[in-house]
Amino acid sequence: MTVLIITIYILILIIFALVAYAVMQIRMFGMKVKDFWGFIEANQMLDRLYMFAKQYEKMTPQEQVIYLSEAEKIFKAFDKVPNELWEEEYDKYKEVVNKYNDIRMLRWTSN
């Protein structure tokens, strides 16, 4: 019984040490943990917007507004982290930026 309790304590200690190490690495990289978590969420949204930009050539005005607002959230999150973290996502990011610019230009010319 005591071996089980000691094992559980050791596992909990290891988990806390790993979390502390990850937080330390993020801070040493010059970022806040909240910014890094926002980047992770924005990266997931980038994948969804990328697929949406590939599938839909014509969007309704409501879809355009939603796309623009979500893309702006992604741009803010990606601006807070160093470029080295998202180099492999650059092609998706560029595609979302291009679609964002196309929609902005389309909306500007229609007004």
SULLIN-V258244 format. One record per residue. N is the residue number from 1. RES is the residue in three letters. PHI is phi in whole degrees, -180 to 180 (999 if undefined). Layout:
n-><N;N>
res-><RES;RES>
phi-><PHI;PHI>
//
This chain:
n-><1;2;3;4;5;6;7;8;9;10;11;12;13;14;15;16;17;18;19;20;21;22;23;24;25;26;27;28;29;30;31;32;33;34;35;36;37;38;39;40;41;42;43;44;45;46;47;48;49;50;51;52;53;54;55;56;57;58;59;60;61;62;63;64;65;66;67;68;69;70;71;72;73;74;75;76;77;78;79;80;81;82;83;84;85;86;87;88;89;90;91;92;93;94;95;96;97;98;99;100;101;102;103;104;105;106;107;108;109;110;111>
res-><MET;THR;VAL;LEU;ILE;ILE;THR;ILE;TYR;ILE;LEU;ILE;LEU;ILE;ILE;PHE;ALA;LEU;VAL;ALA;TYR;ALA;VAL;MET;GLN;ILE;ARG;MET;PHE;GLY;MET;LYS;VAL;LYS;ASP;PHE;TRP;GLY;PHE;ILE;GLU;ALA;ASN;GLN;MET;LEU;ASP;ARG;LEU;TYR;MET;PHE;ALA;LYS;GLN;TYR;GLU;LYS;MET;THR;PRO;GLN;GLU;GLN;VAL;ILE;TYR;LEU;SER;GLU;ALA;GLU;LYS;ILE;PHE;LYS;ALA;PHE;ASP;LYS;VAL;PRO;ASN;GLU;LEU;TRP;GLU;GLU;GLU;TYR;ASP;LYS;TYR;LYS;GLU;VAL;VAL;ASN;LYS;TYR;ASN;ASP;ILE;ARG;MET;LEU;ARG;TRP;THR;SER;ASN>
phi-><999;-69;-65;-65;-65;-64;-63;-64;-62;-65;-63;-64;-62;-64;-62;-63;-64;-66;-65;-63;-64;-64;-63;-63;-65;-65;-68;-67;-78;87;-124;-93;-63;-63;-65;-66;-65;-62;-64;-63;-66;-66;-66;-66;-67;-60;-62;-67;-67;-63;-64;-65;-66;-73;-83;-110;-86;-112;-116;-72;-57;-67;-63;-64;-63;-64;-61;-62;-68;-68;-65;-65;-63;-64;-60;-64;-67;-72;-70;-84;-116;-63;-62;-63;-72;-124;-60;-73;-97;-61;-64;-64;-60;-64;-64;-66;-64;-62;-65;-59;-65;-62;-66;-61;-67;-63;-68;-69;-72;-75;-86>
//
